[in-house]
Amino acid sequence: MREIESVEIVFRNEERIKINRKHLGMFEILNIKRNIGRTTKHTIRIYLEAEDIIMQICSKANEVSSYTNDYSGGEVLPFTRITRERDISRILLQYNDNTENSLYSIGNDIENDIQSTHISDDNDLILVISKNVTALDYYSTNYPYNNSDNSWDFVE
């Protein structure tokens, strides 16, 4: 069965941070639309767009080793990079059969004002790319695992 092994966050300058599945908690990609179009002079391909992308990334993923392409020379931790600028251009879903899908956010423009982040009480990063909700709103209203009675562990 084809399963997602990791999610790679790609920034506009092509810096990349790879999050292994075991470091993903809450993970939702909603209202996915499939498109076919020219992406370069010589390429026509299938790409996906999503209306809402919501991720909880475990604090254990906040290590320099999570970068697959880094222009900071290892001086900036991934959560700092994600929260510092709103410039995520796409998400790569990488599968256990060595294939991947590029996922773009609907409404993701140069400023990317629909990208927001929040650090939880457990130091996990909540990343939301959505016109409908911010990371803080999502965390405040839809996060039932804030306390130890309802908490669930990341898949190890």
QUIBEL-V823149 format. One record per helix or strand of 2 or more residues. SS is the DSSP state (~ for helix, > for strand). FROM is the first residue (numbers start at 1). LEN is the number of residues. If there is no record, write none. Layout:
ss=<SS/SS>
from=<FROM/FROM>
len=<LEN/LEN>
This chain:
ss=<>/>/~/>/>/~/~/>/~/>/>/>/>/~>
from=<4/16/21/24/43/59/64/67/78/88/100/115/125/135>
len=<8/5/3/17/15/3/3/3/7/8/6/5/6/8>
